Amino acid sequence: MAKFEPTGDAFLRATRYANMGPSSEELGEPFPQYLAASDPNLPRVALPDPTLFTPPDNNFYQLALNRRTHRRYDTEAFMSLAELGYLLLLTQGLREAPQPEKVTRRYVPSAGSRHPFETYLAVQRVSDLEPGIYHYLPEPHALEVFRPGNQSLKEAHAATTNQRQVLTSAVTFFWAAEVYRTSWRYGTRAYRYIDIDAGHVCQNLYLAAESIGYGVCAIAAFKDEQANAVLDLDGQERFTAYIASVGKKVQPA
Ligand SMILES: Cc1cc2nc3c(=O)[nH]c(=O)nc-3n(C[C@H](O)[C@H](O)[C@H](O)COP(=O)(O)O)c2cc1C
């Protein structure tokens, strides 16, 4: 039996530079938007000024040593809006004000700085937020109330096959990829870069959460169609790339 998967092998071959045609950028296609437009019909929640929140534990070596996956959370504990803003800032926040016709700069690396992700949150226990699904706006560091209510949460949880750590999380992050932000420059190879980029984002979530006493579980075992339906993604131009649950740690993990 071959020690590789034909589909995976075909993907690697198709995404070699030598086997790809010209990218949209090379064909002179216009620059894509690097921030999703906010929806004026959705209510907004401002996040606290992130410069006013710093984690108590800044010992990076200890944080990195302590990082591990946590699947048991304190189901009484509410995350503060400032803590949530801190996690959002370090995962997808902007490090520079966006300029028209320019890529964004953020606190995580991204191939060509294309930053293909939009962040959605399934919120259960965050102070000052009603349960429901929210969309993060890096500019102006705010949340849109995307789908309020417990029914949308149930659907979001079901998309993860109701993994227990999602059901008990204070908040679960969903990262949706907008393919063209990356494929405009890199063509089919974008599908490699998007998944690599997602890993960087989630690693920052692990470390940022660790620094304020929260635990994270990365989640790639989810039902694509269900997750895309909850976030209103078509599954082609926009798809759910990665998920992570977050909650106040209880020991043992
Ligand atoms: C790409 C990826 C996907 C993962 N998917 C899941 C998942 O769906 N469910 C889960 O419980 N853990 C998931 N995990 C967490 C791993 O099981 C965990 O990282 C691994 O057991 C190592 O443990 P550690 O993170 O504590 O070092 C995932 C981790 C990664 C990096």
The ligand as an SDF file (V2000), in Angstrom:
LIG
                    3D

 31 33  0  0  0  0  0  0  0  0999 V2000
   -4.6090   20.9250   13.8040 C   0  0  0  0  0  0  0  0  0  0  0  0
   -5.1210   20.4750   15.1460 C   0  0  0  0  0  0  0  0  0  0  0  0
   -6.3950   19.9650   15.2450 C   0  0  0  0  0  0  0  0  0  0  0  0
   -6.8980   19.5700   16.4840 C   0  0  0  0  0  0  0  0  0  0  0  0
   -8.1970   19.1450   16.5680 N   0  0  0  0  0  0  0  0  0  0  0  0
   -8.6960   18.7730   17.7720 C   0  0  0  0  0  0  0  0  0  0  0  0
  -10.0620   18.4080   17.9020 C   0  0  0  0  0  0  0  0  0  0  0  0
  -10.8470   18.4590   16.9440 O   0  0  0  0  0  0  0  0  0  0  0  0
  -10.5010   18.0120   19.1210 N   0  0  0  0  0  0  0  0  0  0  0  0
   -9.6800   17.9810   20.2180 C   0  0  0  0  0  0  0  0  0  0  0  0
  -10.1390   17.6130   21.3040 O   0  0  0  0  0  0  0  0  0  0  0  0
   -8.3760   18.3630   20.1340 N   0  0  0  0  0  0  0  0  0  0  0  0
   -7.8670   18.7650   18.9410 C   0  0  0  0  0  0  0  0  0  0  0  0
   -6.5660   19.2160   18.8490 N   0  0  0  0  0  0  0  0  0  0  0  0
   -5.7130   19.2740   20.0550 C   0  0  0  0  0  0  0  0  0  0  0  0
   -4.6480   18.1450   20.0560 C   0  0  0  0  0  0  0  0  0  0  0  0
   -5.2810   16.9290   20.3550 O   0  0  0  0  0  0  0  0  0  0  0  0
   -3.5440   18.4890   21.0540 C   0  0  0  0  0  0  0  0  0  0  0  0
   -2.8550   19.6510   20.6080 O   0  0  0  0  0  0  0  0  0  0  0  0
   -2.5730   17.3370   21.1570 C   0  0  0  0  0  0  0  0  0  0  0  0
   -3.1750   16.2290   21.8130 O   0  0  0  0  0  0  0  0  0  0  0  0
   -1.3060   17.7070   21.9050 C   0  0  0  0  0  0  0  0  0  0  0  0
   -1.5960   18.1650   23.2090 O   0  0  0  0  0  0  0  0  0  0  0  0
   -1.0780   19.5830   23.7380 P   0  0  0  0  0  0  0  0  0  0  0  0
   -1.6880   20.6470   22.8660 O   0  0  0  0  0  0  0  0  0  0  0  0
   -1.5690   19.6470   25.1590 O   0  0  0  0  0  0  0  0  0  0  0  0
    0.4120   19.5880   23.6240 O   0  0  0  0  0  0  0  0  0  0  0  0
   -6.0700   19.6400   17.6350 C   0  0  0  0  0  0  0  0  0  0  0  0
   -4.7860   20.1900   17.5150 C   0  0  0  0  0  0  0  0  0  0  0  0
   -4.3260   20.6250   16.3000 C   0  0  0  0  0  0  0  0  0  0  0  0
   -2.9430   21.2730   16.2290 C   0  0  0  0  0  0  0  0  0  0  0  0
  1  2  1  0
  2  3  1  0
  2 30  2  0
  3  4  2  0
  4  5  1  0
  4 28  1  0
  5  6  2  0
  6  7  1  0
  6 13  1  0
  7  8  2  0
  7  9  1  0
  9 10  1  0
 10 11  2  0
 10 12  1  0
 12 13  2  0
 13 14  1  0
 14 15  1  0
 14 28  1  0
 15 16  1  0
 16 17  1  0
 16 18  1  0
 18 19  1  0
 18 20  1  0
 20 21  1  0
 20 22  1  0
 22 23  1  0
 23 24  1  0
 24 25  2  0
 24 26  1  0
 24 27  1  0
 28 29  2  0
 29 30  1  0
 30 31  1  0
M  END
$$$$
